[in-house]
Structures are given as structure tokens and as C-alpha cells.
Amino acid sequence: MQNITLRDIAKVLNLSVSTVSRALTDSYQIGDKTKKLVLEYAKAHNYVPNRMARGLKEGKSRSIGVVVCSIDNSFVSQMLDGIDHFCTANDYQLIIMQSKENFEQEKSCIHLLYAGGIDGLLISPTYQTTDFEYLKQLQNDGLPIVLFDRLSEHIDTHKVAVDNFNGAYNAVAHLIKNGYQTIAHINSESKLNLTTDRFEGYKKALSDHNIAYNEDLVKFCNTNNLNESLEIAIEQLMSLAKKPDAIFTATDQISTKSLAVLNQLNYKIPQDIALIGFSNTDLANVFNPALSTIHQPAFEIGSLAAKQLLHLIEHKNEVIFETILLDTELQSRASTKPRA
């Protein structure tokens, strides 16, 4: 069945096309009675707006490009949900692409999105990304860009993430409060703020509680070969003369995979070693044992990032950029219960 058009509605209701268009966009120029008449007819006849025609009229594609590491991650999917919710409410469509933690693939994704005429770009860079010149060039060419979750000082724009420093600090302080003293830290190999801020939060919590920093207790894993790299890191930690009695893990994947590795190596959690990490998995309560986590407001990160980008699309000459850092939440479970 062919979709009806604005002209079809206008003809049936004996109105002008411009009146119908304004009624459907809730214009103040149209009375409530006319709006109700048009909306009821449009709904009854399954009217679908022509996004392309509207975009051509406005000089926009009304599409947003989104680049993330991978969508098979609960934290990422929750952020995407927030982005989708805000963009849909503002009549923008999303084109989502995955970098798979590969810098060259990230650049290819963005090239395709830009060539497709997106109005703006939301990007959570790969852990390996250190060169932001190509993004700055796109900015100079007029493309609005917002960073979310994974931030960098190498590009000036709106940025949205969590307060990674305080989230890490609170995780380590929680372990210390529960009686753990030899606390290891497993992080990703990256120069992004997410990695450095969580590492600094770990060190600051130790310092504030008079525990000496020991570099032997810190491991940085290769995210492109995470399973093998993580298993080696944990085996090295557990072979130290003075084994750690707790581990603070810095990312969602490292946190959940560490629990699996420790179980495979027959360590009892938390009797042999406690574990806490950044994770938004819905399975934290059903793991054995239940996993203590630093929970991030993923939906809000996505929604706020989308809001910032749409604002930037409407104000392309914006020169004062804002970095928004949201609070995390410590969720204490069995994997960090107090030592006897």
C-alpha cells in the first residue's frame, strides 16, 4: 500500500499543504482544532513523514553517525539506548558502526559515515587511538563531533563520560575498608583518559590510606588479545611472593573475564582473593559469587552526549566546549565481603 502524502491529506481535509505540515509539527501558528483534525487523519491513514524531503528542505540529512568499540557489551548497548532515545525524540536517525578496537577500522567507519552525509558524529574512540588529527580535520571541515565514554585531551569539543578518578578511588577505598591491603590493579593498554584516570584513582586511594604503591601489582592488558593477556596477568599476580588479596579491574570486559579466569584457576572469591571492577553487566548478581561493581549511568551518558551533539549541530560556531563527568555508583556484593 502506498503511503499517503501531505498533499493527499491537504486535499481530503480541504487545507493547504503548508497548514498540514505545520499541524503535524505542532506549530504555534495552527489552532488546536485543526491540529487535532490533521493528526487524527494522519494516524488513521498511517501517514509516514518523508525524512529525506524534510532533510533536503532544511539542508540536513537528519542522521547521526555513532562509532563504538563493539555492540556486544552491556555497557555500550545501554549507552546506545540513551543515544537512540534522545535522537528519536528529536527526529534524528542513527547509523551505528563498530571499530572493534582497531584504529584503522575506526577511521574507515568515520570516512563512510562522513561520505554518507551525516549531520554529526558521536564517537567512543578505540583504546589504541592516539592520533586525533583526522577528527580535528573533519571538525575544521564543519562536522560537529562529540566524544563520549572514552575521552582525550587531544581534541577540543563537547565530551561526556563518568568521573573515572573518583569511581576508581571509591572501589579501592571500599576494598581497604573491608580489610584488604595488597590490592592489585588490572587495566587496559591505552593513553585515553579512561585508563589514566582510573589508574590515578587507584594510586590516590592507596596513598590516602597509607599503603605503598607497588608496580608489581599493576598489569596493563592488550585489548586486541584480551583473553590471553588477562590470563597471563592474573597468573603473574598470583605467583608473586606476596600475593594480592584483592584485585580492582578497570573495564567492563576485564572485570567479568577476570572473574571467569580466577574461577578457572580454582581460586575462591573472596576467600583467596576479592574482586571489584567497573561493570554494567546485568549478570553481576547471578555470578558465582555475585560481583561487586562500579556502576556507570550508561543511558544518561548516551542521552547527554546526543543532546550535546544536537546542540552543536544547531550552533556550529560554538567555541566554548563542556566536559560533563557523571557520578558512578558503588554496588557492593559477595566478591568483596569483609575479611573475617
DABEL-V523355 format. One record per residue. N is the residue number from 1. RES is the residue in three letters. SS is DSSP state (alpha for helix, beta for strand, coil for the rest). D_CENTER is the distance of its C-alpha to the mean C-alpha in Angstrom with 2 decimals. Layout:
# DABEL-V523355
n/res/ss/d_center
N/RES/SS/D_CENTER
N/RES/SS/D_CENTER
This chain:
# DABEL-V523355
n/res/ss/d_center
1/MET/coil/39.63
2/GLN/coil/39.02
3/ASN/coil/36.68
4/ILE/coil/38.58
5/THR/coil/38.08
6/LEU/alpha/38.36
7/ARG/alpha/41.91
8/ASP/alpha/42.77
9/ILE/alpha/41.67
10/ALA/alpha/43.53
11/LYS/alpha/46.68
12/VAL/alpha/46.80
13/LEU/alpha/46.20
14/ASN/coil/48.44
15/LEU/coil/45.81
16/SER/coil/44.67
17/VAL/alpha/41.53
18/SER/alpha/40.12
19/THR/alpha/40.82
20/VAL/alpha/38.99
21/SER/alpha/35.97
22/ARG/alpha/35.88
23/ALA/alpha/36.37
24/LEU/alpha/33.39
25/THR/coil/31.15
26/ASP/coil/32.65
27/SER/coil/34.52
28/TYR/coil/36.62
29/GLN/coil/39.47
30/ILE/coil/40.04
31/GLY/coil/41.75
32/ASP/alpha/40.37
33/LYS/alpha/43.11
34/THR/alpha/42.32
35/LYS/alpha/38.56
36/LYS/alpha/39.27
37/LEU/alpha/41.70
38/VAL/alpha/39.34
39/LEU/alpha/36.26
40/GLU/alpha/38.39
41/TYR/alpha/39.94
42/ALA/alpha/36.67
43/LYS/alpha/35.15
44/ALA/alpha/38.37
45/HIS/coil/38.46
46/ASN/coil/34.77
47/TYR/coil/34.23
48/VAL/coil/31.04
49/PRO/coil/30.17
50/ASN/coil/30.45
51/ARG/alpha/27.09
52/MET/alpha/28.52
53/ALA/alpha/31.60
54/ARG/alpha/29.75
55/GLY/alpha/27.52
56/LEU/alpha/30.68
57/LYS/alpha/32.29
58/GLU/alpha/29.47
59/GLY/coil/28.91
60/LYS/coil/25.32
61/SER/coil/23.79
62/ARG/coil/21.49
63/SER/beta/18.78
64/ILE/beta/15.30
65/GLY/beta/13.99
66/VAL/beta/10.41
67/VAL/beta/10.03
68/VAL/beta/7.72
69/CYS/coil/9.46
70/SER/coil/10.44
71/ILE/coil/10.29
72/ASP/coil/12.54
73/ASN/coil/10.13
74/SER/alpha/9.97
75/PHE/alpha/6.70
76/VAL/alpha/5.13
77/SER/alpha/8.00
78/GLN/alpha/7.59
79/MET/alpha/4.66
80/LEU/alpha/7.11
81/ASP/alpha/9.81
82/GLY/alpha/9.17
83/ILE/alpha/9.21
84/ASP/alpha/12.20
85/HIS/alpha/13.90
86/PHE/alpha/14.16
87/CYS/alpha/15.10
88/THR/alpha/17.57
89/ALA/alpha/19.15
90/ASN/coil/19.79
91/ASP/coil/21.12
92/TYR/coil/18.65
93/GLN/beta/17.83
94/LEU/beta/14.81
95/ILE/beta/15.37
96/ILE/beta/12.63
97/MET/beta/13.37
98/GLN/beta/12.58
99/SER/coil/13.48
100/LYS/coil/14.27
101/GLU/coil/13.88
102/ASN/coil/16.87
103/PHE/alpha/17.36
104/GLU/alpha/20.13
105/GLN/alpha/18.29
106/GLU/alpha/15.46
107/LYS/alpha/18.36
108/SER/alpha/20.02
109/CYS/alpha/17.15
110/ILE/alpha/17.03
111/HIS/alpha/20.84
112/LEU/alpha/21.08
113/LEU/alpha/18.78
114/TYR/alpha/20.75
115/ALA/alpha/23.99
116/GLY/coil/23.14
117/GLY/coil/23.17
118/ILE/coil/19.68
119/ASP/coil/19.77
120/GLY/beta/16.54
121/LEU/beta/13.57
122/LEU/beta/9.80
123/ILE/beta/8.79
124/SER/coil/6.60
125/PRO/coil/10.05
126/THR/coil/11.78
127/TYR/coil/13.13
128/GLN/coil/16.43
129/THR/coil/15.87
130/THR/coil/18.43
131/ASP/coil/20.00
132/PHE/coil/18.48
133/GLU/alpha/21.85
134/TYR/alpha/21.15
135/LEU/alpha/18.31
136/LYS/alpha/20.72
137/GLN/alpha/23.39
138/LEU/alpha/21.46
139/GLN/alpha/20.96
140/ASN/alpha/24.70
141/ASP/coil/25.37
142/GLY/coil/23.82
143/LEU/coil/20.33
144/PRO/beta/17.90
145/ILE/beta/14.66
146/VAL/beta/11.63
147/LEU/beta/9.23
148/PHE/beta/5.77
149/ASP/coil/4.49
150/ARG/coil/7.52
151/LEU/coil/10.46
152/SER/coil/14.08
153/GLU/coil/17.40
154/HIS/coil/18.77
155/ILE/coil/17.68
156/ASP/coil/18.46
157/THR/coil/16.31
158/HIS/beta/14.13
159/LYS/beta/11.06
160/VAL/beta/8.63
161/ALA/beta/7.39
162/VAL/beta/9.47
163/ASP/coil/13.03
164/ASN/alpha/12.84
165/PHE/alpha/16.60
166/ASN/alpha/17.68
167/GLY/alpha/15.53
168/ALA/alpha/17.25
169/TYR/alpha/20.49
170/ASN/alpha/20.58
171/ALA/alpha/20.05
172/VAL/alpha/22.95
173/ALA/alpha/25.06
174/HIS/alpha/24.78
175/LEU/alpha/26.12
176/ILE/alpha/28.90
177/LYS/alpha/29.86
178/ASN/coil/30.28
179/GLY/coil/32.66
180/TYR/coil/30.75
181/GLN/coil/31.86
182/THR/coil/31.10
183/ILE/beta/27.32
184/ALA/beta/25.66
185/HIS/beta/22.22
186/ILE/beta/20.32
187/ASN/beta/17.54
188/SER/beta/16.37
189/GLU/coil/18.40
190/SER/coil/16.50
191/LYS/coil/17.28
192/LEU/coil/13.81
193/ASN/alpha/13.65
194/LEU/alpha/11.39
195/THR/alpha/14.40
196/THR/alpha/17.15
197/ASP/alpha/16.18
198/ARG/alpha/15.95
199/PHE/alpha/19.18
200/GLU/alpha/20.84
201/GLY/alpha/20.02
202/TYR/alpha/21.64
203/LYS/alpha/24.66
204/LYS/alpha/25.12
205/ALA/alpha/25.29
206/LEU/alpha/27.89
207/SER/alpha/29.84
208/ASP/alpha/29.96
209/HIS/coil/31.40
210/ASN/coil/33.90
211/ILE/coil/32.54
212/ALA/coil/33.08
213/TYR/coil/30.27
214/ASN/coil/31.07
215/GLU/alpha/29.39
216/ASP/alpha/30.64
217/LEU/alpha/28.16
218/VAL/beta/25.09
219/LYS/beta/23.74
220/PHE/beta/21.20
221/CYS/beta/20.39
222/ASN/coil/20.19
223/THR/alpha/16.97
224/ASN/alpha/18.95
225/ASN/alpha/21.45
226/LEU/alpha/19.60
227/ASN/alpha/22.03
228/GLU/alpha/25.10
229/SER/alpha/23.78
230/LEU/alpha/22.61
231/GLU/alpha/25.92
232/ILE/alpha/27.90
233/ALA/alpha/26.07
234/ILE/alpha/26.82
235/GLU/alpha/30.38
236/GLN/alpha/30.98
237/LEU/alpha/29.84
238/MET/alpha/32.03
239/SER/coil/34.98
240/LEU/coil/35.18
241/ALA/coil/38.45
242/LYS/coil/36.61
243/LYS/coil/33.83
244/PRO/coil/30.71
245/ASP/coil/30.84
246/ALA/beta/27.07
247/ILE/beta/23.84
248/PHE/beta/20.60
249/THR/beta/17.78
250/ALA/coil/14.72
251/THR/coil/12.00
252/ASP/alpha/11.38
253/GLN/alpha/13.59
254/ILE/alpha/16.11
255/SER/alpha/16.57
256/THR/alpha/17.48
257/LYS/alpha/19.40
258/SER/alpha/21.29
259/LEU/alpha/22.56
260/ALA/alpha/23.86
261/VAL/alpha/25.50
262/LEU/alpha/27.19
263/ASN/alpha/28.54
264/GLN/alpha/29.82
265/LEU/coil/31.59
266/ASN/coil/33.20
267/TYR/coil/31.92
268/LYS/coil/32.03
269/ILE/coil/29.07
270/PRO/coil/29.56
271/GLN/coil/33.29
272/ASP/coil/32.97
273/ILE/coil/29.57
274/ALA/beta/26.85
275/LEU/beta/23.13
276/ILE/beta/20.06
277/GLY/beta/16.48
278/PHE/beta/12.81
279/SER/coil/12.03
280/ASN/coil/10.96
281/THR/coil/13.49
282/ASP/coil/15.90
283/LEU/coil/18.64
284/ALA/coil/18.74
285/ASN/coil/21.89
286/VAL/coil/23.64
287/PHE/coil/23.35
288/ASN/coil/26.68
289/PRO/coil/26.56
290/ALA/coil/23.79
291/LEU/coil/20.97
292/SER/beta/20.34
293/THR/beta/16.71
294/ILE/beta/14.61
295/HIS/beta/12.46
296/GLN/coil/9.33
297/PRO/coil/9.24
298/ALA/alpha/6.06
299/PHE/alpha/8.14
300/GLU/alpha/9.22
301/ILE/alpha/6.22
302/GLY/alpha/6.03
303/SER/alpha/9.77
304/LEU/alpha/10.50
305/ALA/alpha/8.90
306/ALA/alpha/11.00
307/LYS/alpha/13.82
308/GLN/alpha/13.96
309/LEU/alpha/14.13
310/LEU/alpha/16.80
311/HIS/alpha/18.64
312/LEU/alpha/18.69
313/ILE/alpha/20.05
314/GLU/alpha/22.80
315/HIS/coil/23.46
316/LYS/coil/23.27
317/ASN/coil/25.52
318/GLU/coil/23.22
319/VAL/coil/24.04
320/ILE/coil/22.64
321/PHE/coil/18.90
322/GLU/coil/16.90
323/THR/beta/14.32
324/ILE/beta/12.90
325/LEU/beta/12.23
326/LEU/beta/11.92
327/ASP/coil/14.01
328/THR/coil/13.29
329/GLU/beta/15.86
330/LEU/beta/18.26
331/GLN/beta/19.27
332/SER/coil/22.56
333/ARG/coil/23.96
334/ALA/alpha/26.77
335/SER/alpha/25.34
336/THR/alpha/26.03
337/LYS/coil/29.09
338/PRO/coil/31.67
339/ARG/coil/34.07
340/ALA/coil/37.55
